[in-house]
Amino acid sequence: MDKVRVREERCKGCYLCIANCKQGALSLSGRTNDRGVITVTVDQDKCIQCGCCYAMCPDLVYEIL
């Protein structure tokens, strides 16, 4: 089961989440959303649900489950 869900359609490509994830759980997915932005993916095995991605994201891309 996923710990964090990514709403790819909201991502604008600032990548503050990747830069600030101390666990290294976030990376580029290789997928492009409707805005033409390469979105982010979560390595659920590395994710500890610290909420950093949620706090850093200005576009509410992340949902902690």
PyMOL Python script that loads the backbone (N, CA, C, O; Angstrom):
from pymol import cmd

cmd.read_pdbstr("""\
ATOM      1  N   MET A   1       0.844  -1.195   0.000  1.00  0.00           N
ATOM      2  CA  MET A   1       0.000   0.000   0.000  1.00  0.00           C
ATOM      3  C   MET A   1       0.884   1.252   0.000  1.00  0.00           C
ATOM      4  O   MET A   1       1.887   1.319   0.710  1.00  0.00           O
ATOM      5  N   ASP A   2       0.497   2.225  -0.797  1.00  0.00           N
ATOM      6  CA  ASP A   2       1.254   3.476  -0.867  1.00  0.00           C
ATOM      7  C   ASP A   2       1.128   4.275   0.418  1.00  0.00           C
ATOM      8  O   ASP A   2       0.077   4.291   1.059  1.00  0.00           O
ATOM      9  N   LYS A   3       2.221   4.938   0.781  1.00  0.00           N
ATOM     10  CA  LYS A   3       2.235   5.814   1.945  1.00  0.00           C
ATOM     11  C   LYS A   3       1.904   7.251   1.544  1.00  0.00           C
ATOM     12  O   LYS A   3       1.279   8.004   2.290  1.00  0.00           O
ATOM     13  N   VAL A   4       2.348   7.598   0.338  1.00  0.00           N
ATOM     14  CA  VAL A   4       2.142   8.949  -0.189  1.00  0.00           C
ATOM     15  C   VAL A   4       1.655   8.831  -1.621  1.00  0.00           C
ATOM     16  O   VAL A   4       2.222   8.086  -2.420  1.00  0.00           O
ATOM     17  N   ARG A   5       0.614   9.561  -1.937  1.00  0.00           N
ATOM     18  CA  ARG A   5       0.087   9.579  -3.306  1.00  0.00           C
ATOM     19  C   ARG A   5       0.500  10.890  -3.968  1.00  0.00           C
ATOM     20  O   ARG A   5       0.468  11.952  -3.347  1.00  0.00           O
ATOM     21  N   VAL A   6       0.883  10.797  -5.227  1.00  0.00           N
ATOM     22  CA  VAL A   6       1.291  11.961  -6.011  1.00  0.00           C
ATOM     23  C   VAL A   6       0.170  12.298  -6.982  1.00  0.00           C
ATOM     24  O   VAL A   6      -0.264  11.448  -7.760  1.00  0.00           O
ATOM     25  N   ARG A   7      -0.294  13.533  -6.934  1.00  0.00           N
ATOM     26  CA  ARG A   7      -1.288  14.014  -7.896  1.00  0.00           C
ATOM     27  C   ARG A   7      -0.520  14.695  -9.032  1.00  0.00           C
ATOM     28  O   ARG A   7      -0.314  15.909  -9.036  1.00  0.00           O
ATOM     29  N   GLU A   8      -0.110  13.876  -9.981  1.00  0.00           N
ATOM     30  CA  GLU A   8       0.778  14.339 -11.045  1.00  0.00           C
ATOM     31  C   GLU A   8       0.228  15.534 -11.815  1.00  0.00           C
ATOM     32  O   GLU A   8       0.994  16.384 -12.269  1.00  0.00           O
ATOM     33  N   GLU A   9      -1.071  15.606 -11.963  1.00  0.00           N
ATOM     34  CA  GLU A   9      -1.665  16.682 -12.753  1.00  0.00           C
ATOM     35  C   GLU A   9      -1.432  18.064 -12.137  1.00  0.00           C
ATOM     36  O   GLU A   9      -1.542  19.074 -12.832  1.00  0.00           O
ATOM     37  N   ARG A  10      -1.113  18.119 -10.846  1.00  0.00           N
ATOM     38  CA  ARG A  10      -0.891  19.402 -10.163  1.00  0.00           C
ATOM     39  C   ARG A  10       0.556  19.881 -10.221  1.00  0.00           C
ATOM     40  O   ARG A  10       0.824  21.054  -9.958  1.00  0.00           O
ATOM     41  N   CYS A  11       1.490  19.000 -10.558  1.00  0.00           N
ATOM     42  CA  CYS A  11       2.916  19.324 -10.493  1.00  0.00           C
ATOM     43  C   CYS A  11       3.284  20.376 -11.533  1.00  0.00           C
ATOM     44  O   CYS A  11       2.919  20.263 -12.703  1.00  0.00           O
ATOM     45  N   LYS A  12       4.016  21.406 -11.089  1.00  0.00           N
ATOM     46  CA  LYS A  12       4.482  22.433 -12.016  1.00  0.00           C
ATOM     47  C   LYS A  12       5.991  22.367 -12.234  1.00  0.00           C
ATOM     48  O   LYS A  12       6.549  23.185 -12.965  1.00  0.00           O
ATOM     49  N   GLY A  13       6.650  21.404 -11.607  1.00  0.00           N
ATOM     50  CA  GLY A  13       8.064  21.176 -11.881  1.00  0.00           C
ATOM     51  C   GLY A  13       9.036  22.018 -11.077  1.00  0.00           C
ATOM     52  O   GLY A  13      10.147  22.269 -11.542  1.00  0.00           O
ATOM     53  N   CYS A  14       8.662  22.460  -9.895  1.00  0.00           N
ATOM     54  CA  CYS A  14       9.619  23.226  -9.085  1.00  0.00           C
ATOM     55  C   CYS A  14      10.625  22.302  -8.396  1.00  0.00           C
ATOM     56  O   CYS A  14      11.744  22.713  -8.088  1.00  0.00           O
ATOM     57  N   TYR A  15      10.225  21.069  -8.161  1.00  0.00           N
ATOM     58  CA  TYR A  15      11.056  20.019  -7.574  1.00  0.00           C
ATOM     59  C   TYR A  15      11.636  20.362  -6.199  1.00  0.00           C
ATOM     60  O   TYR A  15      12.677  19.835  -5.808  1.00  0.00           O
ATOM     61  N   LEU A  16      10.956  21.245  -5.475  1.00  0.00           N
ATOM     62  CA  LEU A  16      11.349  21.523  -4.087  1.00  0.00           C
ATOM     63  C   LEU A  16      11.248  20.265  -3.240  1.00  0.00           C
ATOM     64  O   LEU A  16      12.014  20.073  -2.296  1.00  0.00           O
ATOM     65  N   CYS A  17      10.311  19.428  -3.583  1.00  0.00           N
ATOM     66  CA  CYS A  17      10.115  18.179  -2.841  1.00  0.00           C
ATOM     67  C   CYS A  17      11.343  17.287  -2.957  1.00  0.00           C
ATOM     68  O   CYS A  17      11.821  16.754  -1.955  1.00  0.00           O
ATOM     69  N   ILE A  18      11.856  17.121  -4.173  1.00  0.00           N
ATOM     70  CA  ILE A  18      13.029  16.269  -4.389  1.00  0.00           C
ATOM     71  C   ILE A  18      14.235  16.841  -3.650  1.00  0.00           C
ATOM     72  O   ILE A  18      14.980  16.107  -3.002  1.00  0.00           O
ATOM     73  N   ALA A  19      14.418  18.145  -3.751  1.00  0.00           N
ATOM     74  CA  ALA A  19      15.573  18.796  -3.123  1.00  0.00           C
ATOM     75  C   ALA A  19      15.547  18.690  -1.609  1.00  0.00           C
ATOM     76  O   ALA A  19      16.600  18.720  -0.971  1.00  0.00           O
ATOM     77  N   ASN A  20      14.369  18.567  -1.025  1.00  0.00           N
ATOM     78  CA  ASN A  20      14.254  18.582   0.433  1.00  0.00           C
ATOM     79  C   ASN A  20      13.953  17.236   1.072  1.00  0.00           C
ATOM     80  O   ASN A  20      13.870  17.154   2.298  1.00  0.00           O
ATOM     81  N   CYS A  21      13.787  16.178   0.286  1.00  0.00           N
ATOM     82  CA  CYS A  21      13.496  14.862   0.849  1.00  0.00           C
ATOM     83  C   CYS A  21      14.769  14.251   1.420  1.00  0.00           C
ATOM     84  O   CYS A  21      15.648  13.823   0.671  1.00  0.00           O
ATOM     85  N   LYS A  22      14.866  14.212   2.735  1.00  0.00           N
ATOM     86  CA  LYS A  22      16.061  13.697   3.400  1.00  0.00           C
ATOM     87  C   LYS A  22      16.221  12.187   3.229  1.00  0.00           C
ATOM     88  O   LYS A  22      17.323  11.664   3.394  1.00  0.00           O
ATOM     89  N   GLN A  23      15.158  11.493   2.908  1.00  0.00           N
ATOM     90  CA  GLN A  23      15.211  10.047   2.719  1.00  0.00           C
ATOM     91  C   GLN A  23      15.599   9.651   1.294  1.00  0.00           C
ATOM     92  O   GLN A  23      15.893   8.485   1.028  1.00  0.00           O
ATOM     93  N   GLY A  24      15.600  10.624   0.378  1.00  0.00           N
ATOM     94  CA  GLY A  24      15.896  10.321  -1.019  1.00  0.00           C
ATOM     95  C   GLY A  24      14.807   9.474  -1.661  1.00  0.00           C
ATOM     96  O   GLY A  24      15.069   8.686  -2.570  1.00  0.00           O
ATOM     97  N   ALA A  25      13.586   9.647  -1.174  1.00  0.00           N
ATOM     98  CA  ALA A  25      12.460   8.835  -1.641  1.00  0.00           C
ATOM     99  C   ALA A  25      11.789   9.396  -2.890  1.00  0.00           C
ATOM    100  O   ALA A  25      10.937   8.733  -3.482  1.00  0.00           O
ATOM    101  N   LEU A  26      12.156  10.595  -3.294  1.00  0.00           N
ATOM    102  CA  LEU A  26      11.514  11.237  -4.441  1.00  0.00           C
ATOM    103  C   LEU A  26      12.489  11.359  -5.606  1.00  0.00           C
ATOM    104  O   LEU A  26      13.672  11.643  -5.418  1.00  0.00           O
ATOM    105  N   SER A  27      11.975  11.142  -6.805  1.00  0.00           N
ATOM    106  CA  SER A  27      12.786  11.283  -8.008  1.00  0.00           C
ATOM    107  C   SER A  27      11.864  11.592  -9.181  1.00  0.00           C
ATOM    108  O   SER A  27      10.641  11.519  -9.063  1.00  0.00           O
ATOM    109  N   LEU A  28      12.466  11.937 -10.307  1.00  0.00           N
ATOM    110  CA  LEU A  28      11.678  12.194 -11.505  1.00  0.00           C
ATOM    111  C   LEU A  28      11.122  10.879 -12.028  1.00  0.00           C
ATOM    112  O   LEU A  28      11.815   9.862 -12.053  1.00  0.00           O
ATOM    113  N   SER A  29       9.867  10.916 -12.444  1.00  0.00           N
ATOM    114  CA  SER A  29       9.175   9.696 -12.860  1.00  0.00           C
ATOM    115  C   SER A  29       9.420   9.330 -14.323  1.00  0.00           C
ATOM    116  O   SER A  29       9.292   8.168 -14.707  1.00  0.00           O
ATOM    117  N   GLY A  30       9.768  10.316 -15.130  1.00  0.00           N
ATOM    118  CA  GLY A  30       9.877  10.089 -16.566  1.00  0.00           C
ATOM    119  C   GLY A  30       8.547  10.284 -17.286  1.00  0.00           C
ATOM    120  O   GLY A  30       8.487  10.246 -18.515  1.00  0.00           O
ATOM    121  N   ARG A  31       7.479  10.495 -16.511  1.00  0.00           N
ATOM    122  CA  ARG A  31       6.156  10.765 -17.098  1.00  0.00           C
ATOM    123  C   ARG A  31       5.948  12.279 -17.167  1.00  0.00           C
ATOM    124  O   ARG A  31       6.462  13.032 -16.340  1.00  0.00           O
ATOM    125  N   THR A  32       5.195  12.697 -18.153  1.00  0.00           N
ATOM    126  CA  THR A  32       4.897  14.118 -18.345  1.00  0.00           C
ATOM    127  C   THR A  32       3.406  14.344 -18.142  1.00  0.00           C
ATOM    128  O   THR A  32       2.578  13.605 -18.675  1.00  0.00           O
ATOM    129  N   ASN A  33       3.071  15.373 -17.365  1.00  0.00           N
ATOM    130  CA  ASN A  33       1.653  15.683 -17.146  1.00  0.00           C
ATOM    131  C   ASN A  33       1.127  16.585 -18.267  1.00  0.00           C
ATOM    132  O   ASN A  33       1.850  16.890 -19.216  1.00  0.00           O
ATOM    133  N   ASP A  34      -0.125  17.004 -18.153  1.00  0.00           N
ATOM    134  CA  ASP A  34      -0.756  17.833 -19.188  1.00  0.00           C
ATOM    135  C   ASP A  34      -0.117  19.207 -19.320  1.00  0.00           C
ATOM    136  O   ASP A  34      -0.301  19.883 -20.332  1.00  0.00           O
ATOM    137  N   ARG A  35       0.634  19.625 -18.305  1.00  0.00           N
ATOM    138  CA  ARG A  35       1.344  20.906 -18.352  1.00  0.00           C
ATOM    139  C   ARG A  35       2.683  20.783 -19.076  1.00  0.00           C
ATOM    140  O   ARG A  35       3.354  21.784 -19.327  1.00  0.00           O
ATOM    141  N   GLY A  36       3.063  19.556 -19.406  1.00  0.00           N
ATOM    142  CA  GLY A  36       4.343  19.326 -20.052  1.00  0.00           C
ATOM    143  C   GLY A  36       5.484  19.196 -19.062  1.00  0.00           C
ATOM    144  O   GLY A  36       6.649  19.337 -19.435  1.00  0.00           O
ATOM    145  N   VAL A  37       5.165  18.933 -17.813  1.00  0.00           N
ATOM    146  CA  VAL A  37       6.152  18.842 -16.743  1.00  0.00           C
ATOM    147  C   VAL A  37       6.456  17.380 -16.445  1.00  0.00           C
ATOM    148  O   VAL A  37       5.543  16.560 -16.346  1.00  0.00           O
ATOM    149  N   ILE A  38       7.738  17.054 -16.301  1.00  0.00           N
ATOM    150  CA  ILE A  38       8.109  15.718 -15.843  1.00  0.00           C
ATOM    151  C   ILE A  38       7.764  15.646 -14.364  1.00  0.00           C
ATOM    152  O   ILE A  38       8.224  16.461 -13.564  1.00  0.00           O
ATOM    153  N   THR A  39       6.953  14.663 -14.015  1.00  0.00           N
ATOM    154  CA  THR A  39       6.429  14.565 -12.655  1.00  0.00           C
ATOM    155  C   THR A  39       7.360  13.774 -11.742  1.00  0.00           C
ATOM    156  O   THR A  39       8.380  13.236 -12.173  1.00  0.00           O
ATOM    157  N   VAL A  40       6.979  13.721 -10.477  1.00  0.00           N
ATOM    158  CA  VAL A  40       7.779  13.092  -9.432  1.00  0.00           C
ATOM    159  C   VAL A  40       7.151  11.765  -9.036  1.00  0.00           C
ATOM    160  O   VAL A  40       5.929  11.614  -9.060  1.00  0.00           O
ATOM    161  N   THR A  41       7.988  10.814  -8.676  1.00  0.00           N
ATOM    162  CA  THR A  41       7.516   9.538  -8.166  1.00  0.00           C
ATOM    163  C   THR A  41       8.085   9.315  -6.761  1.00  0.00           C
ATOM    164  O   THR A  41       9.122   9.872  -6.403  1.00  0.00           O
ATOM    165  N   VAL A  42       7.396   8.502  -5.985  1.00  0.00           N
ATOM    166  CA  VAL A  42       7.797   8.211  -4.610  1.00  0.00           C
ATOM    167  C   VAL A  42       8.253   6.759  -4.524  1.00  0.00           C
ATOM    168  O   VAL A  42       7.542   5.848  -4.949  1.00  0.00           O
ATOM    169  N   ASP A  43       9.441   6.552  -3.974  1.00  0.00           N
ATOM    170  CA  ASP A  43       9.898   5.200  -3.660  1.00  0.00           C
ATOM    171  C   ASP A  43       9.285   4.862  -2.301  1.00  0.00           C
ATOM    172  O   ASP A  43       9.780   5.296  -1.261  1.00  0.00           O
ATOM    173  N   GLN A  44       8.221   4.097  -2.322  1.00  0.00           N
ATOM    174  CA  GLN A  44       7.452   3.816  -1.106  1.00  0.00           C
ATOM    175  C   GLN A  44       8.275   3.056  -0.059  1.00  0.00           C
ATOM    176  O   GLN A  44       7.973   3.121   1.133  1.00  0.00           O
ATOM    177  N   ASP A  45       9.311   2.338  -0.500  1.00  0.00           N
ATOM    178  CA  ASP A  45      10.163   1.620   0.444  1.00  0.00           C
ATOM    179  C   ASP A  45      11.050   2.565   1.245  1.00  0.00           C
ATOM    180  O   ASP A  45      11.377   2.282   2.398  1.00  0.00           O
ATOM    181  N   LYS A  46      11.439   3.684   0.642  1.00  0.00           N
ATOM    182  CA  LYS A  46      12.281   4.671   1.337  1.00  0.00           C
ATOM    183  C   LYS A  46      11.463   5.691   2.130  1.00  0.00           C
ATOM    184  O   LYS A  46      11.962   6.277   3.091  1.00  0.00           O
ATOM    185  N   CYS A  47      10.221   5.901   1.732  1.00  0.00           N
ATOM    186  CA  CYS A  47       9.364   6.933   2.338  1.00  0.00           C
ATOM    187  C   CYS A  47       9.021   6.578   3.784  1.00  0.00           C
ATOM    188  O   CYS A  47       8.612   5.456   4.084  1.00  0.00           O
ATOM    189  N   ILE A  48       9.201   7.573   4.686  1.00  0.00           N
ATOM    190  CA  ILE A  48       8.859   7.377   6.096  1.00  0.00           C
ATOM    191  C   ILE A  48       7.678   8.265   6.519  1.00  0.00           C
ATOM    192  O   ILE A  48       7.401   8.414   7.709  1.00  0.00           O
ATOM    193  N   GLN A  49       6.999   8.840   5.551  1.00  0.00           N
ATOM    194  CA  GLN A  49       5.835   9.701   5.798  1.00  0.00           C
ATOM    195  C   GLN A  49       6.162  10.865   6.732  1.00  0.00           C
ATOM    196  O   GLN A  49       5.387  11.180   7.635  1.00  0.00           O
ATOM    197  N   CYS A  50       7.301  11.493   6.514  1.00  0.00           N
ATOM    198  CA  CYS A  50       7.694  12.622   7.369  1.00  0.00           C
ATOM    199  C   CYS A  50       6.886  13.876   7.063  1.00  0.00           C
ATOM    200  O   CYS A  50       6.769  14.760   7.912  1.00  0.00           O
ATOM    201  N   GLY A  51       6.324  13.961   5.853  1.00  0.00           N
ATOM    202  CA  GLY A  51       5.509  15.111   5.476  1.00  0.00           C
ATOM    203  C   GLY A  51       6.284  16.253   4.854  1.00  0.00           C
ATOM    204  O   GLY A  51       5.706  17.297   4.556  1.00  0.00           O
ATOM    205  N   CYS A  52       7.577  16.080   4.652  1.00  0.00           N
ATOM    206  CA  CYS A  52       8.389  17.150   4.077  1.00  0.00           C
ATOM    207  C   CYS A  52       7.912  17.517   2.673  1.00  0.00           C
ATOM    208  O   CYS A  52       7.815  18.698   2.341  1.00  0.00           O
ATOM    209  N   CYS A  53       7.616  16.517   1.851  1.00  0.00           N
ATOM    210  CA  CYS A  53       7.153  16.798   0.482  1.00  0.00           C
ATOM    211  C   CYS A  53       5.844  17.578   0.519  1.00  0.00           C
ATOM    212  O   CYS A  53       5.640  18.511  -0.257  1.00  0.00           O
ATOM    213  N   TYR A  54       4.973  17.186   1.421  1.00  0.00           N
ATOM    214  CA  TYR A  54       3.682  17.851   1.580  1.00  0.00           C
ATOM    215  C   TYR A  54       3.887  19.310   2.000  1.00  0.00           C
ATOM    216  O   TYR A  54       3.238  20.212   1.471  1.00  0.00           O
ATOM    217  N   ALA A  55       4.784  19.530   2.945  1.00  0.00           N
ATOM    218  CA  ALA A  55       5.038  20.880   3.463  1.00  0.00           C
ATOM    219  C   ALA A  55       5.733  21.771   2.440  1.00  0.00           C
ATOM    220  O   ALA A  55       5.471  22.972   2.391  1.00  0.00           O
ATOM    221  N   MET A  56       6.614  21.199   1.627  1.00  0.00           N
ATOM    222  CA  MET A  56       7.390  21.994   0.674  1.00  0.00           C
ATOM    223  C   MET A  56       6.630  22.318  -0.601  1.00  0.00           C
ATOM    224  O   MET A  56       6.924  23.321  -1.252  1.00  0.00           O
ATOM    225  N   CYS A  57       5.668  21.499  -0.969  1.00  0.00           N
ATOM    226  CA  CYS A  57       5.002  21.646  -2.255  1.00  0.00           C
ATOM    227  C   CYS A  57       3.993  22.800  -2.254  1.00  0.00           C
ATOM    228  O   CYS A  57       3.041  22.785  -1.475  1.00  0.00           O
ATOM    229  N   PRO A  58       4.195  23.797  -3.121  1.00  0.00           N
ATOM    230  CA  PRO A  58       3.259  24.915  -3.183  1.00  0.00           C
ATOM    231  C   PRO A  58       1.961  24.579  -3.923  1.00  0.00           C
ATOM    232  O   PRO A  58       1.020  25.372  -3.920  1.00  0.00           O
ATOM    233  N   ASP A  59       1.912  23.400  -4.557  1.00  0.00           N
ATOM    234  CA  ASP A  59       0.761  23.060  -5.391  1.00  0.00           C
ATOM    235  C   ASP A  59      -0.054  21.882  -4.871  1.00  0.00           C
ATOM    236  O   ASP A  59      -0.900  21.343  -5.584  1.00  0.00           O
ATOM    237  N   LEU A  60       0.202  21.486  -3.635  1.00  0.00           N
ATOM    238  CA  LEU A  60      -0.558  20.408  -2.985  1.00  0.00           C
ATOM    239  C   LEU A  60      -0.576  19.140  -3.838  1.00  0.00           C
ATOM    240  O   LEU A  60      -1.620  18.520  -4.043  1.00  0.00           O
ATOM    241  N   VAL A  61       0.609  18.774  -4.329  1.00  0.00           N
ATOM    242  CA  VAL A  61       0.754  17.585  -5.170  1.00  0.00           C
ATOM    243  C   VAL A  61       0.631  16.309  -4.336  1.00  0.00           C
ATOM    244  O   VAL A  61       0.141  15.291  -4.825  1.00  0.00           O
ATOM    245  N   TYR A  62       1.072  16.361  -3.089  1.00  0.00           N
ATOM    246  CA  TYR A  62       1.187  15.165  -2.269  1.00  0.00           C
ATOM    247  C   TYR A  62       0.019  14.985  -1.316  1.00  0.00           C
ATOM    248  O   TYR A  62      -0.516  15.941  -0.753  1.00  0.00           O
ATOM    249  N   GLU A  63      -0.349  13.741  -1.161  1.00  0.00           N
ATOM    250  CA  GLU A  63      -1.390  13.361  -0.184  1.00  0.00           C
ATOM    251  C   GLU A  63      -0.805  12.223   0.643  1.00  0.00           C
ATOM    252  O   GLU A  63      -0.481  11.161   0.111  1.00  0.00           O
ATOM    253  N   ILE A  64      -0.672  12.451   1.948  1.00  0.00           N
ATOM    254  CA  ILE A  64      -0.158  11.428   2.846  1.00  0.00           C
ATOM    255  C   ILE A  64      -1.325  10.560   3.268  1.00  0.00           C
ATOM    256  O   ILE A  64      -2.323  11.053   3.793  1.00  0.00           O
ATOM    257  N   LEU A  65      -1.193   9.272   3.036  1.00  0.00           N
ATOM    258  CA  LEU A  65      -2.274   8.339   3.313  1.00  0.00           C
ATOM    259  C   LEU A  65      -2.141   7.726   4.687  1.00  0.00           C
ATOM    260  O   LEU A  65      -2.975   6.912   5.084  1.00  0.00           O
TER     261      LEU A  65
END
""", "prot")
cmd.dss("prot")
cmd.show_as("cartoon", "prot")
cmd.util.cbc("prot")
cmd.orient("prot")
